[in-house]
Amino acid sequence: MWSKQSSVLLSKGLIILGFIMTAIIIPFVPSCAKFFDTISDEKPVWMFLTVIIYITLVFVVILLTMLFKLLHNISKEIVFVDKNTNLLRGISWCCFLIAFIYLVFGIAIQASFLVAFIAGFMGLILRILKNVFAEAVSIREENDYTI
Amino acid sequence: MPIVVNLDVMMAKRKISSGELAEKIDITPANLSILKTGKAKAIRFSTLEKICEILECQPGDILEYTEE
């Protein structure tokens, strides 16, 4: 039977999978970047691309850690608290920073504008979700302190 | 907050303890403490009614408006 716990467990499993995938990708980043150069018509950028992907992976690890903490709190039924609002803020900022990096990288490879757009859009959605959470925290506090 | 809760004063006048009052108005001692310390954001009419009934007073004896 599908329950709330199963859903949280599935999400946690996906995050752990994300961590494993990130760890697997790390040693293959330079070869992937070189492969990109072979299929791209633009000037060689593999060195630059490698650095950009490594920087992105740092943000991805931070983002996954924050997502895991958020899910951990939710599974313990700690939902509308400032801690979670701050985690959502952090996740959204990670998305914005990734978007900014790829926006700058768009000078070299135009295709990275697409990554920047997706990351920026996700950051925006999470920012709005963070605002909703902040409002919910305020309503919960008011409810808790109504005697 | 410019609304001051003078529950302590009224309780002292009526010589009633926190535990006893909490039990009589059917709220937890923790919630009564929130009310007494001024941390409460709102008070239900039903709670206020019970407090006034037990302490034999008016809402104005418990709640006071002061300039900030």
Backbone of each chain as ProteinMPNN parsed JSONL, in Angstrom:
{"seq_chain_A": "MWSKQSSVLLSKGLIILGFIMTAIIIPFVPSCAKFFDTISDEKPVWMFLTVIIYITLVFVVILLTMLFKLLHNISKEIVFVDKNTNLLRGISWCCFLIAFIYLVFGIAIQASFLVAFIAGFMGLILRILKNVFAEAVSIREENDYTI", "coords_chain_A": {"N_chain_A": [[0.848, -1.212, 0.0], [0.583, 2.173, -0.929], [1.994, 4.824, 0.796], [2.422, 7.902, 2.754], [4.903, 7.703, 3.967], [6.184, 5.89, 2.288], [6.442, 7.418, 0.01], [8.184, 9.456, 0.863], [10.364, 7.875, 1.41], [10.963, 6.917, -1.139], [11.71, 9.319, -2.366], [13.963, 9.898, -0.811], [15.559, 7.766, -1.562], [15.958, 8.396, -4.253], [17.479, 10.688, -3.977], [19.764, 9.646, -2.778], [20.572, 8.068, -4.894], [21.193, 10.111, -6.627], [23.452, 11.15, -5.324], [25.194, 8.961, -5.623], [25.379, 8.823, -8.415], [26.596, 11.278, -8.901], [29.064, 10.838, -7.657], [30.015, 8.814, -9.302], [30.229, 10.13, -11.749], [32.274, 12.027, -11.368], [35.159, 11.116, -11.907], [34.999, 10.875, -14.674], [34.534, 13.282, -15.881], [36.513, 14.967, -17.332], [36.981, 13.36, -19.66], [34.404, 13.257, -20.735], [34.035, 15.943, -21.317], [35.992, 16.263, -23.272], [34.939, 14.605, -25.192], [32.71, 16.073, -25.848], [33.898, 18.158, -27.219], [34.684, 16.808, -29.541], [32.286, 16.308, -30.844], [31.245, 18.792, -31.154], [31.012, 21.75, -33.188], [32.144, 24.051, -32.513], [34.943, 26.041, -31.177], [37.667, 24.36, -29.346], [36.833, 23.602, -26.018], [37.214, 22.043, -23.832], [38.756, 22.061, -21.449], [37.876, 24.315, -20.042], [35.182, 23.614, -19.865], [35.377, 21.343, -18.258], [36.209, 22.441, -15.798], [33.978, 24.052, -15.238], [31.951, 22.092, -14.998], [32.894, 20.673, -12.76], [32.702, 22.664, -10.806], [29.95, 22.99, -10.849], [29.208, 20.463, -9.928], [29.975, 20.613, -7.271], [28.078, 22.408, -6.265], [25.851, 20.849, -6.795], [26.2, 18.715, -5.016], [25.968, 20.081, -2.573], [23.35, 20.968, -2.847], [21.952, 18.512, -3.005], [22.5, 17.521, -0.456], [21.142, 19.398, 1.117], [18.542, 18.936, 0.236], [18.213, 16.351, 1.152], [18.328, 16.731, 3.926], [16.035, 18.294, 4.236], [14.032, 16.474, 3.483], [14.458, 14.597, 5.469], [13.685, 16.028, 7.752], [10.967, 16.386, 7.106], [10.1, 13.729, 7.108], [10.251, 13.273, 9.794], [8.116, 14.615, 10.641], [8.531, 17.309, 11.0], [7.702, 20.046, 9.687], [6.638, 22.771, 8.925], [8.767, 24.818, 9.702], [11.311, 27.256, 10.554], [13.806, 26.29, 9.895], [13.431, 24.591, 7.683], [12.526, 26.437, 5.823], [14.834, 27.948, 5.492], [16.439, 25.974, 4.366], [15.148, 25.574, 1.916], [15.561, 28.082, 0.841], [18.331, 28.033, 0.549], [18.594, 25.941, -1.329], [17.313, 27.07, -3.525], [19.043, 29.224, -4.011], [21.335, 27.826, -4.75], [20.501, 26.798, -7.208], [20.197, 29.212, -8.606], [22.857, 30.084, -8.623], [24.076, 28.086, -10.14], [22.726, 28.57, -12.512], [23.733, 31.12, -13.079], [26.467, 30.562, -13.492], [26.349, 28.983, -15.837], [25.216, 30.789, -17.504], [27.212, 32.661, -17.851], [29.055, 30.96, -19.021], [27.8, 30.558, -21.366], [28.823, 32.292, -23.229], [30.944, 30.968, -24.4], [29.878, 28.42, -25.142], [26.889, 28.213, -26.672], [24.773, 26.491, -26.152], [24.699, 26.104, -23.433], [23.134, 28.082, -22.415], [20.619, 27.074, -22.277], [20.748, 25.252, -20.148], [21.249, 27.112, -18.157], [18.846, 28.519, -18.217], [16.981, 26.524, -17.434], [17.958, 25.857, -14.837], [17.75, 28.358, -13.605], [14.99, 28.792, -13.752], [14.041, 26.71, -12.162], [15.153, 27.528, -9.758], [13.676, 29.846, -9.355], [11.057, 28.819, -9.009], [11.481, 27.348, -6.665], [12.12, 29.424, -4.962], [9.71, 30.779, -4.767], [8.24, 28.764, -3.575], [9.587, 28.688, -1.177], [8.82, 31.168, -0.155], [6.097, 30.649, 0.245], [6.307, 28.681, 2.183], [7.476, 30.169, 4.25], [5.353, 31.835, 4.875], [3.522, 29.937, 5.735], [4.827, 29.019, 8.015], [4.616, 31.265, 9.617], [1.806, 31.358, 9.946], [1.399, 28.933, 11.286], [2.811, 29.442, 13.65], [1.26, 31.5, 14.71], [-1.078, 30.127, 15.143], [-0.183, 28.219, 16.992], [0.355, 29.877, 19.128], [-2.088, 30.782, 19.9], [-4.288, 30.936, 22.415]], "CA_chain_A": [[0.0, 0.0, 0.0], [1.382, 3.385, -1.057], [1.707, 5.759, 1.877], [3.261, 9.1, 2.833], [6.25, 7.237, 4.308], [6.776, 5.268, 1.092], [6.782, 8.507, -0.898], [9.395, 10.087, 1.408], [11.438, 6.879, 1.245], [11.311, 6.935, -2.567], [12.453, 10.569, -2.607], [15.285, 9.74, -0.186], [16.279, 6.823, -2.429], [16.357, 9.126, -5.464], [18.57, 11.604, -3.599], [20.96, 8.799, -2.6], [20.965, 7.722, -6.263], [21.826, 11.326, -7.126], [24.802, 11.19, -4.73], [25.992, 7.895, -6.247], [25.619, 9.251, -9.806], [27.579, 12.374, -8.844], [30.363, 10.222, -7.347], [30.453, 8.055, -10.487], [30.55, 11.079, -12.831], [33.502, 12.806, -11.068], [36.395, 10.808, -12.663], [34.797, 10.867, -16.129], [34.213, 14.625, -16.377], [37.398, 15.433, -18.41], [36.766, 12.617, -20.908], [33.1, 13.694, -21.275], [34.262, 17.282, -21.883], [36.745, 16.068, -24.522], [33.988, 14.023, -26.144], [31.871, 17.188, -26.296], [34.685, 18.875, -28.227], [34.728, 16.05, -30.804], [30.993, 16.396, -31.538], [30.869, 20.198, -31.316], [31.669, 22.462, -34.289], [32.763, 25.252, -31.962], [36.36, 25.907, -30.801], [37.832, 23.458, -28.191], [36.57, 24.239, -24.711], [37.113, 20.952, -22.857], [39.38, 22.438, -20.167], [36.927, 25.254, -19.442], [33.973, 22.834, -19.576], [35.7, 20.476, -17.104], [36.187, 23.288, -14.583], [32.578, 24.45, -15.011], [31.189, 20.92, -14.514], [33.335, 20.387, -11.385], [32.089, 23.687, -9.926], [28.517, 22.641, -10.779], [29.054, 19.277, -9.084], [30.071, 21.059, -5.869], [26.743, 22.937, -5.938], [24.902, 19.72, -6.832], [26.36, 17.976, -3.748], [25.366, 20.936, -1.525], [21.904, 20.941, -3.106], [21.435, 17.187, -2.624], [22.587, 17.435, 1.009], [20.049, 20.2, 1.677], [17.293, 18.222, -0.079], [18.145, 15.19, 2.056], [17.992, 17.267, 5.257], [14.632, 18.715, 4.154], [13.206, 15.26, 3.499], [14.629, 13.989, 6.793], [12.8, 16.8, 8.647], [9.571, 16.091, 6.748], [9.791, 12.367, 7.563], [10.09, 13.334, 11.262], [6.951, 15.491, 10.808], [8.934, 18.69, 11.296], [7.468, 20.573, 8.335], [6.619, 24.233, 8.789], [9.704, 25.452, 10.642], [12.269, 28.158, 9.905], [14.922, 25.475, 9.391], [13.071, 24.134, 6.334], [12.479, 27.622, 4.954], [16.224, 28.272, 5.177], [16.94, 24.948, 3.445], [14.58, 25.877, 0.59], [16.257, 29.279, 0.358], [19.659, 27.562, 0.124], [18.448, 25.15, -2.56], [16.996, 27.984, -4.622], [20.265, 29.972, -4.326], [22.221, 26.911, -5.482], [20.0, 26.778, -8.592], [20.517, 30.508, -9.217], [24.307, 30.153, -8.854], [24.354, 27.208, -11.292], [22.209, 29.308, -13.679], [24.669, 32.209, -13.353], [27.699, 29.973, -14.054], [26.093, 28.568, -17.221], [24.917, 31.999, -18.27], [28.534, 33.194, -18.212], [29.652, 29.967, -19.913], [27.081, 30.675, -22.64], [29.677, 33.046, -24.171], [31.736, 29.97, -25.116], [28.964, 27.444, -25.768], [25.53, 28.774, -26.593], [23.834, 25.478, -25.632], [24.63, 26.19, -21.971], [22.058, 29.012, -22.064], [19.455, 26.236, -21.976], [20.968, 24.771, -18.767], [21.085, 28.297, -17.302], [17.412, 28.82, -18.158], [16.318, 25.478, -16.625], [18.381, 26.026, -13.441], [17.177, 29.624, -13.131], [13.544, 28.607, -13.607], [13.864, 25.871, -10.962], [15.468, 28.4, -8.624], [12.541, 30.755, -9.179], [9.95, 28.028, -8.445], [11.838, 27.043, -5.273], [12.071, 30.68, -4.202], [8.291, 31.023, -4.485], [7.875, 27.724, -2.603], [10.176, 29.155, 0.087], [7.943, 32.241, 0.336], [4.869, 29.993, 0.721], [6.711, 28.017, 3.426], [7.676, 31.212, 5.275], [4.0, 32.275, 5.266], [2.935, 28.813, 6.488], [5.494, 29.025, 9.332], [4.012, 32.364, 10.369], [0.43, 30.949, 10.297], [1.511, 27.871, 12.301], [3.218, 30.087, 14.912], [0.094, 32.233, 15.224], [-2.008, 29.094, 15.623], [0.399, 27.637, 18.214], [0.317, 30.845, 20.223], [-3.459, 31.211, 20.18], [-4.695, 30.146, 23.588]], "C_chain_A": [[0.879, 1.255, 0.0], [1.005, 4.384, 0.041], [2.647, 6.959, 1.806], [4.72, 8.709, 3.077], [6.957, 6.646, 3.084], [7.246, 6.347, 0.123], [8.082, 9.191, -0.454], [10.599, 9.166, 1.202], [11.921, 6.844, -0.201], [12.149, 8.169, -2.896], [13.862, 10.473, -2.03], [16.161, 8.83, -1.049], [16.789, 7.519, -3.676], [17.513, 10.08, -5.162], [19.867, 10.814, -3.429], [21.499, 8.375, -3.973], [21.696, 8.904, -6.913], [23.257, 11.459, -6.617], [25.717, 10.171, -5.425], [26.37, 8.294, -7.679], [26.695, 10.339, -9.851], [28.977, 11.796, -8.61], [30.905, 9.47, -8.558], [30.943, 9.0, -11.59], [31.933, 11.734, -12.643], [34.743, 12.401, -11.897], [36.252, 10.905, -14.191], [34.527, 12.252, -16.733], [35.162, 15.079, -17.497], [37.164, 14.693, -19.734], [35.432, 12.993, -21.565], [33.252, 15.053, -21.959], [35.013, 17.183, -23.209], [35.835, 15.504, -25.607], [33.086, 15.114, -26.718], [32.577, 17.972, -27.4], [34.673, 18.164, -29.573], [33.398, 16.168, -31.575], [30.558, 17.838, -31.809], [31.659, 20.839, -32.458], [32.434, 23.68, -33.774], [34.219, 24.982, -31.554], [36.512, 25.04, -29.529], [37.669, 24.181, -26.847], [36.634, 23.21, -23.579], [37.661, 21.302, -21.481], [38.403, 23.315, -19.349], [35.671, 24.511, -18.98], [34.179, 21.932, -18.353], [35.604, 21.26, -15.8], [34.749, 23.648, -14.219], [31.781, 23.275, -14.426], [31.601, 20.585, -13.073], [32.726, 21.396, -10.395], [30.6, 23.365, -9.739], [28.307, 21.457, -9.84], [29.147, 19.621, -7.596], [28.693, 21.561, -5.417], [25.707, 21.822, -5.895], [24.976, 18.935, -5.519], [25.724, 18.771, -2.596], [23.845, 20.864, -1.619], [21.282, 19.612, -2.659], [21.441, 17.011, -1.101], [21.417, 18.187, 1.649], [18.694, 19.538, 1.417], [17.098, 17.037, 0.867], [17.738, 15.633, 3.469], [16.515, 17.658, 5.316], [13.704, 17.51, 4.24], [13.262, 14.567, 4.857], [13.715, 14.687, 7.808], [11.339, 16.463, 8.383], [9.181, 14.698, 7.241], [9.62, 12.307, 9.081], [8.918, 14.251, 11.651], [7.306, 16.882, 11.324], [8.837, 19.399, 9.943], [7.585, 22.098, 8.279], [7.454, 24.905, 9.878], [10.709, 26.297, 9.852], [13.429, 27.405, 9.249], [14.652, 25.05, 7.94], [12.995, 25.292, 5.342], [13.896, 28.003, 4.529], [16.826, 27.262, 4.199], [16.431, 25.22, 2.027], [15.253, 27.102, -0.027], [17.629, 28.881, -0.206], [19.592, 26.807, -1.194], [18.187, 26.081, -3.749], [18.24, 28.801, -5.014], [21.27, 29.123, -5.094], [21.82, 26.882, -6.953], [20.37, 28.079, -9.309], [22.013, 30.619, -9.532], [24.706, 29.286, -10.054], [23.91, 27.928, -12.578], [23.189, 30.41, -14.079], [25.947, 31.686, -14.023], [27.491, 29.625, -15.536], [25.724, 29.742, -18.122], [26.226, 32.622, -18.761], [29.194, 32.276, -19.232], [29.004, 29.998, -21.302], [27.858, 31.463, -23.684], [30.473, 32.064, -25.033], [30.852, 28.957, -25.858], [27.528, 27.92, -25.583], [24.515, 27.801, -25.988], [23.682, 25.572, -24.109], [23.604, 27.227, -21.491], [20.803, 28.242, -21.636], [19.542, 25.712, -20.53], [20.725, 25.917, -17.785], [19.606, 28.62, -17.125], [16.691, 27.823, -17.251], [16.65, 25.66, -15.136], [17.764, 27.289, -12.833], [15.685, 29.493, -12.868], [13.234, 27.756, -12.368], [14.107, 26.68, -9.695], [14.314, 29.327, -8.293], [11.359, 30.025, -8.525], [10.23, 27.741, -6.96], [11.783, 28.279, -4.388], [10.62, 30.993, -3.813], [7.791, 30.018, -3.438], [8.392, 28.109, -1.205], [9.322, 30.261, 0.701], [6.647, 31.667, 0.907], [5.15, 29.332, 2.078], [6.842, 29.028, 4.562], [6.32, 31.69, 5.803], [3.329, 31.203, 6.125], [3.533, 28.738, 7.9], [4.859, 30.092, 10.218], [2.592, 31.995, 10.828], [0.464, 29.886, 11.405], [1.861, 28.464, 13.671], [2.038, 30.806, 15.55], [-0.913, 31.254, 15.827], [-1.522, 28.478, 16.942], [0.279, 28.575, 19.407], [-1.065, 31.478, 20.412], [-3.987, 30.321, 21.287], [-6.213, 30.173, 23.748]], "O_chain_A": [[1.793, 1.387, 0.813], [-0.164, 4.74, 0.192], [3.528, 7.041, 0.95], [5.643, 9.281, 2.497], [8.149, 6.864, 2.869], [8.297, 6.221, -0.504], [8.96, 9.471, -1.27], [11.696, 9.613, 0.867], [13.12, 6.754, -0.466], [13.154, 8.088, -3.602], [14.832, 10.901, -2.656], [17.349, 9.091, -1.241], [17.912, 7.272, -4.115], [18.412, 10.259, -5.984], [20.932, 11.245, -3.874], [22.71, 8.328, -4.191], [22.673, 8.729, -7.641], [24.161, 11.829, -7.366], [26.859, 10.477, -5.769], [27.514, 8.13, -8.103], [27.577, 10.329, -10.71], [29.944, 12.194, -9.259], [32.109, 9.483, -8.815], [31.929, 8.721, -12.272], [32.662, 11.966, -13.607], [35.334, 13.269, -12.54], [37.246, 11.002, -14.91], [34.317, 12.381, -17.939], [34.681, 15.541, -18.532], [37.149, 15.31, -20.799], [35.331, 13.043, -22.791], [32.686, 15.295, -23.025], [34.72, 17.917, -24.153], [35.939, 15.867, -26.779], [32.739, 15.097, -27.9], [31.959, 18.395, -28.377], [34.653, 18.809, -30.621], [33.387, 16.132, -32.806], [29.632, 18.085, -32.582], [32.827, 20.514, -32.673], [33.253, 24.265, -34.483], [34.673, 23.838, -31.58], [35.589, 24.987, -28.717], [38.284, 25.216, -26.591], [36.156, 23.481, -22.478], [37.103, 20.891, -20.463], [38.155, 23.085, -18.165], [35.163, 24.732, -17.88], [33.283, 21.777, -17.524], [35.0, 20.806, -14.828], [34.348, 23.565, -13.058], [31.026, 23.45, -13.47], [30.747, 20.249, -12.253], [32.295, 21.031, -9.301], [30.063, 23.451, -8.635], [27.358, 21.437, -9.056], [28.484, 19.001, -6.765], [28.204, 21.2, -4.346], [24.797, 21.842, -5.067], [23.948, 18.536, -4.972], [25.029, 18.204, -1.753], [23.148, 20.72, -0.614], [20.228, 19.589, -2.023], [20.518, 16.433, -0.529], [20.785, 17.699, 2.586], [17.807, 19.573, 2.269], [15.989, 16.754, 1.32], [16.912, 14.992, 4.119], [15.829, 17.395, 6.304], [12.717, 17.524, 4.976], [12.267, 14.024, 5.337], [13.057, 14.033, 8.617], [10.562, 16.275, 9.319], [8.07, 14.499, 7.732], [8.944, 11.422, 9.603], [8.749, 14.611, 12.816], [6.507, 17.543, 11.987], [9.776, 19.359, 9.148], [8.505, 22.642, 7.668], [6.927, 25.475, 10.834], [10.925, 26.086, 8.658], [13.957, 27.81, 8.213], [15.531, 25.138, 7.083], [13.353, 25.148, 4.174], [14.14, 28.337, 3.369], [17.613, 27.622, 3.324], [17.184, 25.111, 1.059], [15.485, 27.164, -1.234], [18.031, 29.327, -1.281], [20.429, 27.007, -2.074], [18.755, 25.909, -4.828], [18.474, 29.046, -6.198], [21.972, 29.62, -5.974], [22.673, 26.934, -7.838], [20.799, 28.062, -10.463], [22.398, 31.17, -10.563], [25.543, 29.673, -10.87], [24.609, 27.903, -13.591], [23.45, 30.615, -15.264], [26.446, 32.274, -14.982], [28.336, 29.927, -16.379], [25.898, 29.691, -19.339], [26.342, 33.049, -19.91], [29.814, 32.741, -20.188], [29.583, 29.527, -22.282], [27.601, 31.334, -24.881], [30.658, 32.282, -26.23], [31.056, 28.681, -27.04], [27.03, 28.011, -24.461], [23.525, 28.219, -25.388], [22.657, 25.168, -23.561], [23.246, 27.253, -20.314], [20.042, 28.679, -20.773], [18.558, 25.722, -19.792], [20.098, 25.744, -16.74], [19.162, 28.953, -16.027], [15.89, 28.215, -16.403], [15.762, 25.626, -14.283], [17.314, 27.281, -11.688], [15.174, 30.021, -11.881], [12.295, 28.04, -11.624], [13.39, 26.552, -8.702], [14.004, 29.57, -7.127], [10.736, 30.549, -7.602], [9.347, 27.872, -6.112], [11.442, 28.193, -3.209], [10.338, 31.411, -2.69], [7.025, 30.367, -2.54], [7.725, 27.883, -0.196], [9.118, 30.299, 1.915], [6.155, 32.139, 1.931], [4.338, 29.413, 2.999], [6.389, 28.789, 5.682], [6.15, 31.921, 7.0], [2.658, 31.51, 7.11], [2.828, 28.431, 8.862], [4.597, 29.868, 11.4], [2.214, 32.284, 11.964], [-0.334, 29.93, 12.341], [1.311, 28.07, 14.699], [1.834, 30.739, 16.762], [-1.514, 31.514, 16.869], [-2.299, 28.243, 17.867], [0.124, 28.135, 20.546], [-1.2, 32.553, 20.997], [-4.118, 29.109, 21.12], [-6.747, 29.567, 24.677]]}, "seq_chain_B": "MPIVVNLDVMMAKRKISSGELAEKIDITPANLSILKTGKAKAIRFSTLEKICEILECQPGDILEYTEE", "coords_chain_B": {"N_chain_B": [[4.427, 43.956, 22.216], [1.535, 46.042, 22.314], [-0.591, 45.182, 23.903], [-1.113, 44.196, 27.11], [-0.996, 41.422, 29.282], [-2.574, 40.958, 32.224], [-2.804, 38.751, 33.903], [-1.465, 37.523, 35.993], [-1.684, 39.342, 38.118], [-4.435, 39.344, 38.618], [-4.761, 36.685, 39.299], [-3.3, 36.556, 41.636], [-4.824, 38.238, 43.223], [-7.14, 36.735, 43.469], [-6.152, 34.586, 44.723], [-5.289, 32.136, 43.468], [-3.701, 29.292, 42.093], [-1.427, 28.628, 39.295], [-1.597, 26.043, 38.238], [-4.07, 25.186, 39.203], [-5.814, 27.037, 38.004], [-5.324, 26.506, 35.293], [-6.321, 23.936, 35.125], [-9.017, 24.362, 35.74], [-9.898, 26.032, 33.645], [-9.465, 24.414, 31.602], [-7.059, 24.22, 30.004], [-3.647, 23.574, 28.999], [-0.933, 23.677, 31.417], [1.325, 24.69, 30.208], [0.341, 26.235, 28.098], [-1.019, 28.148, 29.57], [1.096, 29.367, 30.764], [2.292, 30.546, 28.531], [0.385, 32.443, 27.99], [0.469, 33.98, 30.341], [3.058, 34.995, 30.294], [2.979, 36.728, 28.229], [3.54, 35.881, 25.683], [1.672, 34.95, 23.988], [-0.15, 35.093, 20.888], [-2.746, 35.444, 20.29], [-6.031, 35.29, 21.822], [-8.629, 33.057, 22.465], [-12.179, 33.684, 22.443], [-13.626, 31.876, 23.939], [-11.748, 30.919, 25.79], [-11.126, 33.27, 27.137], [-13.6, 33.838, 28.224], [-13.925, 31.688, 30.024], [-11.789, 32.214, 31.764], [-12.577, 34.689, 32.837], [-14.897, 33.874, 34.108], [-13.992, 32.053, 36.059], [-12.169, 33.629, 37.513], [-13.801, 35.637, 38.266], [-14.098, 38.234, 37.016], [-13.713, 41.059, 34.71], [-13.012, 41.167, 31.12], [-11.363, 43.383, 30.692], [-9.98, 43.568, 33.058], [-8.015, 41.766, 32.809], [-6.793, 42.088, 30.323], [-4.87, 44.729, 28.985], [-4.418, 47.814, 27.299], [-1.514, 49.38, 26.217], [0.538, 52.244, 25.333], [3.092, 51.935, 22.87]], "CA_chain_B": [[3.018, 44.132, 21.839], [0.918, 47.012, 23.239], [-1.594, 44.562, 24.772], [-0.46, 43.555, 28.257], [-1.855, 40.458, 29.977], [-2.396, 41.108, 33.68], [-3.382, 37.555, 34.508], [-0.745, 37.297, 37.259], [-2.262, 40.243, 39.129], [-5.781, 38.849, 38.928], [-4.611, 35.38, 39.977], [-2.835, 36.844, 42.999], [-5.975, 38.802, 43.944], [-8.094, 35.643, 43.743], [-5.356, 33.552, 45.415], [-5.421, 30.877, 42.725], [-2.41, 28.904, 41.503], [-1.429, 28.409, 37.846], [-2.06, 24.682, 37.97], [-5.507, 25.123, 39.48], [-6.514, 27.8, 36.971], [-5.194, 25.756, 34.028], [-7.232, 22.787, 35.207], [-10.4, 24.842, 35.715], [-10.271, 26.564, 32.313], [-9.206, 23.311, 30.677], [-5.93, 24.39, 29.079], [-2.435, 22.991, 29.589], [-0.127, 24.668, 32.148], [2.271, 25.316, 29.261], [-0.393, 27.294, 27.388], [-1.296, 29.214, 30.54], [2.37, 30.069, 30.936], [2.441, 31.386, 27.325], [-0.548, 33.566, 28.182], [0.95, 34.814, 31.454], [4.325, 35.668, 29.955], [2.752, 37.671, 27.122], [4.036, 35.341, 24.404], [0.518, 34.568, 23.165], [-0.442, 35.996, 19.762], [-4.196, 35.675, 20.298], [-6.759, 34.542, 22.847], [-9.985, 32.721, 22.003], [-13.259, 34.194, 23.298], [-14.018, 30.797, 24.864], [-10.739, 30.893, 26.874], [-11.311, 34.505, 27.899], [-14.868, 33.667, 28.943], [-13.681, 30.786, 31.158], [-10.908, 32.915, 32.719], [-13.405, 35.692, 33.518], [-15.852, 33.142, 34.938], [-13.276, 31.485, 37.208], [-11.552, 34.701, 38.317], [-14.876, 36.597, 38.554], [-13.628, 39.562, 36.618], [-14.048, 41.48, 33.355], [-11.847, 41.054, 30.227], [-10.501, 44.545, 30.9], [-9.117, 43.364, 34.237], [-6.923, 40.855, 32.406], [-6.092, 42.665, 29.165], [-4.708, 46.188, 29.076], [-3.72, 48.409, 26.155], [-0.529, 50.426, 26.578], [1.254, 52.835, 24.181], [4.412, 51.3, 22.71]], "C_chain_B": [[2.344, 45.097, 22.818], [-0.19, 46.436, 24.127], [-0.858, 43.802, 25.89], [-1.455, 42.618, 28.947], [-1.561, 40.54, 31.482], [-2.983, 39.913, 34.443], [-2.769, 37.27, 35.884], [-1.389, 38.077, 38.408], [-3.611, 39.708, 39.598], [-5.725, 37.518, 39.687], [-4.179, 35.577, 41.427], [-3.993, 37.375, 43.85], [-6.945, 37.706, 44.366], [-7.442, 34.462, 44.471], [-5.551, 32.17, 44.773], [-4.077, 30.542, 42.051], [-2.565, 28.651, 39.997], [-2.019, 27.045, 37.492], [-3.575, 24.554, 38.116], [-6.305, 25.84, 38.387], [-6.496, 27.055, 35.633], [-6.192, 24.603, 34.001], [-8.691, 23.253, 35.065], [-10.827, 25.386, 34.351], [-9.944, 25.576, 31.194], [-8.186, 23.643, 29.581], [-4.685, 23.827, 29.76], [-1.674, 24.077, 30.369], [0.862, 25.39, 31.236], [1.591, 26.462, 28.512], [-0.726, 28.46, 28.314], [-0.045, 30.057, 30.767], [2.622, 31.011, 29.746], [1.583, 32.649, 27.465], [-0.024, 34.542, 29.242], [2.196, 35.609, 31.093], [4.192, 36.642, 28.78], [3.264, 37.178, 25.78], [2.878, 35.013, 23.449], [0.247, 35.592, 22.069], [-1.931, 36.325, 19.725], [-4.824, 34.866, 21.431], [-8.187, 34.296, 22.342], [-11.014, 33.318, 22.979], [-13.639, 33.149, 24.349], [-13.059, 30.72, 26.054], [-10.938, 32.099, 27.789], [-12.56, 34.411, 28.786], [-14.658, 32.805, 30.198], [-12.826, 31.465, 32.227], [-11.734, 33.908, 33.543], [-14.372, 35.013, 34.495], [-15.178, 32.627, 36.217], [-12.744, 32.586, 38.128], [-12.555, 35.788, 38.724], [-14.423, 38.024, 38.273], [-14.096, 39.883, 35.198], [-12.814, 41.313, 32.456], [-10.839, 42.196, 30.41], [-9.597, 44.434, 32.116], [-7.889, 42.525, 33.876], [-6.081, 41.466, 31.273], [-6.052, 44.186, 29.273], [-3.947, 46.701, 27.863], [-2.761, 49.489, 26.651], [0.142, 50.955, 25.314], [2.639, 52.204, 24.104], [5.54, 52.294, 22.941]], "O_chain_B": [[2.554, 44.989, 24.026], [-0.681, 47.131, 25.016], [-0.081, 42.885, 25.626], [-2.611, 42.979, 29.167], [-0.459, 40.234, 31.939], [-3.584, 40.076, 35.505], [-3.456, 36.836, 36.809], [-1.607, 37.554, 39.501], [-3.892, 39.629, 40.794], [-6.526, 37.261, 40.586], [-4.628, 34.866, 42.327], [-4.136, 37.025, 45.021], [-7.5, 37.735, 45.464], [-8.101, 33.472, 44.79], [-5.92, 31.195, 45.428], [-3.411, 31.423, 41.508], [-3.675, 28.482, 39.492], [-2.827, 26.916, 36.573], [-4.26, 23.929, 37.306], [-7.321, 25.338, 37.906], [-7.507, 26.98, 34.934], [-6.824, 24.336, 32.979], [-9.489, 22.628, 34.367], [-11.979, 25.223, 33.947], [-10.121, 25.864, 30.01], [-8.415, 23.385, 28.4], [-4.679, 23.629, 30.975], [-1.756, 25.257, 30.027], [1.193, 26.554, 31.462], [2.183, 27.524, 28.315], [-0.716, 29.618, 27.896], [-0.11, 31.274, 30.937], [3.103, 32.13, 29.925], [1.996, 33.753, 27.11], [-0.067, 35.759, 29.064], [2.37, 36.747, 31.527], [5.16, 37.294, 28.387], [3.408, 37.962, 24.843], [3.087, 34.824, 22.251], [0.391, 36.797, 22.279], [-2.331, 37.361, 19.192], [-4.245, 33.901, 21.929], [-8.855, 35.208, 21.857], [-10.753, 33.441, 24.175], [-13.935, 33.485, 25.495], [-13.484, 30.487, 27.185], [-10.923, 31.989, 29.015], [-12.562, 34.847, 29.937], [-15.14, 33.134, 31.281], [-13.08, 31.329, 33.424], [-11.617, 33.969, 34.767], [-14.626, 35.531, 35.583], [-15.725, 32.751, 37.313], [-12.849, 32.496, 39.351], [-12.208, 36.734, 39.432], [-14.375, 38.881, 39.155], [-14.786, 39.083, 34.565], [-11.689, 41.313, 32.955], [-9.629, 41.999, 30.297], [-8.575, 45.115, 32.205], [-6.864, 42.574, 34.555], [-4.853, 41.377, 31.262], [-7.044, 44.837, 29.602], [-2.955, 46.104, 27.445], [-3.144, 50.386, 27.402], [0.301, 50.222, 24.338], [3.283, 51.966, 25.126], [6.712, 51.93, 22.847]]}, "name": "protein", "num_of_chains": 2, "seq": "MWSKQSSVLLSKGLIILGFIMTAIIIPFVPSCAKFFDTISDEKPVWMFLTVIIYITLVFVVILLTMLFKLLHNISKEIVFVDKNTNLLRGISWCCFLIAFIYLVFGIAIQASFLVAFIAGFMGLILRILKNVFAEAVSIREENDYTIMPIVVNLDVMMAKRKISSGELAEKIDITPANLSILKTGKAKAIRFSTLEKICEILECQPGDILEYTEE"}
